Amino acid sequence: MSLITEKRHFVGLDGALGDIRDKGLFPTTYATDQATAANLHWHSEDVLAYLIQGNAYFLDGEGKEHWLEAGDLMTVPARTLHAEGDINEPVIMLIGLKEALPMDRFLLTRDPAELG
């Protein structure tokens, strides 16, 4: 599987929340003004990232950058290698998951070697 970028998928917070509601997802918020790029990993669940504010990028399993700006939606299918990129400005994302997960299972990062 590969990352799926949908440019200008929604307008503003209300548009993102409406899409999350229409898809029956459970939302959570990710907000930061600085973060170091994550190591390559995968998740056992599909992850939908709605960029509300700022600019951000994800790396795919081959190291290609997929840039997002406010209004873009990034879908990371389950078991897809990826990494969240460096963040050097205020960023707000809503994260949509298909099921509500307890904190000890929420978006666990999995080692690429476990995909085999």
C-alpha positions as CSV (number, residue, x, y, z in Angstrom):
1,M,0.0,0.0,0.0
2,S,1.1,3.6,-0.4
3,L,0.2,7.0,1.1
4,I,-2.8,8.7,-0.3
5,T,-2.8,12.5,-0.5
6,E,-6.0,14.4,-1.2
7,K,-5.2,18.0,-1.9
8,R,-7.8,20.6,-0.9
9,H,-10.1,17.9,0.5
10,F,-11.8,20.1,3.1
11,V,-12.2,23.7,4.1
12,G,-11.4,24.7,7.7
13,L,-12.0,22.9,11.0
14,D,-15.8,22.5,10.3
15,G,-15.0,20.8,6.9
16,A,-12.6,18.3,8.5
17,L,-15.0,17.5,11.3
18,G,-17.8,17.0,8.8
19,D,-15.7,14.6,6.8
20,I,-14.7,12.7,9.9
21,R,-18.4,12.5,11.0
22,D,-19.5,11.4,7.5
23,K,-16.9,8.6,7.5
24,G,-17.8,7.5,11.0
25,L,-14.3,8.1,12.3
26,F,-13.1,8.8,15.8
27,P,-11.1,12.1,16.0
28,T,-8.2,13.1,18.1
29,T,-5.9,16.2,17.8
30,Y,-2.2,16.5,17.1
31,A,-0.8,20.0,17.7
32,T,2.8,21.1,17.9
33,D,5.2,23.9,16.7
34,Q,8.3,21.7,16.5
35,A,9.0,18.0,16.1
36,T,11.8,15.9,14.8
37,A,11.1,13.5,11.9
38,A,9.9,10.1,13.1
39,N,11.7,6.9,12.2
40,L,10.1,4.7,9.5
41,H,7.2,2.7,11.0
42,W,3.7,1.4,10.4
43,H,0.4,1.2,12.2
44,S,-2.0,-1.7,12.5
45,E,-4.9,0.6,11.7
46,D,-5.7,3.1,8.9
47,V,-4.9,6.6,9.9
48,L,-6.4,9.7,8.3
49,A,-4.6,13.0,9.0
50,Y,-6.5,16.2,8.3
51,L,-4.1,19.2,8.2
52,I,-6.0,22.1,9.8
53,Q,-3.1,24.6,10.1
54,G,0.5,24.9,8.8
55,N,2.6,22.8,6.4
56,A,3.8,19.2,7.1
57,Y,5.1,16.2,5.2
58,F,5.1,12.5,5.4
59,L,7.8,10.2,4.0
60,D,6.8,7.0,2.3
61,G,8.7,3.7,2.5
62,E,11.0,4.8,-0.3
63,G,11.9,8.2,1.4
64,K,9.8,10.4,-0.9
65,E,8.3,13.5,0.7
66,H,4.5,14.0,0.5
67,W,3.8,17.6,1.4
68,L,0.5,18.8,2.9
69,E,-1.0,22.2,3.5
70,A,-4.1,23.3,5.3
71,G,-7.1,21.6,3.8
72,D,-5.2,18.4,2.7
73,L,-6.0,14.9,3.8
74,M,-3.3,12.2,4.1
75,T,-4.5,8.6,4.4
76,V,-2.0,6.1,5.7
77,P,-3.4,2.7,5.1
78,A,-2.8,0.0,7.8
79,R,0.6,-1.7,7.5
80,T,2.0,1.1,5.2
81,L,5.6,2.1,5.9
82,H,5.9,5.9,6.5
83,A,7.3,8.5,8.8
84,E,6.1,11.9,9.8
85,G,8.5,14.6,8.8
86,D,10.2,17.5,10.7
87,I,7.9,20.2,11.9
88,N,9.3,23.7,12.4
89,E,6.1,25.8,12.5
90,P,2.7,25.6,14.3
91,V,0.8,22.6,12.9
92,I,-2.6,21.3,13.9
93,M,-3.9,18.0,12.6
94,L,-7.1,16.1,13.3
95,I,-6.4,12.4,13.2
96,G,-9.3,10.1,12.3
97,L,-9.4,6.4,13.2
98,K,-12.0,3.8,12.3
99,E,-12.2,2.6,15.9
100,A,-11.8,4.2,19.3
101,L,-8.7,2.8,20.8
102,P,-7.4,2.8,24.4
103,M,-4.4,5.0,25.0
104,D,-2.1,1.9,25.3
105,R,-3.0,0.9,21.8
106,F,-3.5,4.3,20.2
107,L,-1.3,4.7,17.1
108,L,1.4,2.4,18.2
109,T,4.4,2.6,15.9
110,R,5.5,-0.8,14.6
111,D,9.1,-1.7,13.5
112,P,9.5,-2.2,9.7
113,A,11.0,-5.7,10.4
114,E,7.6,-6.8,11.8
115,L,5.9,-6.4,8.4
116,G,7.5,-9.6,6.9
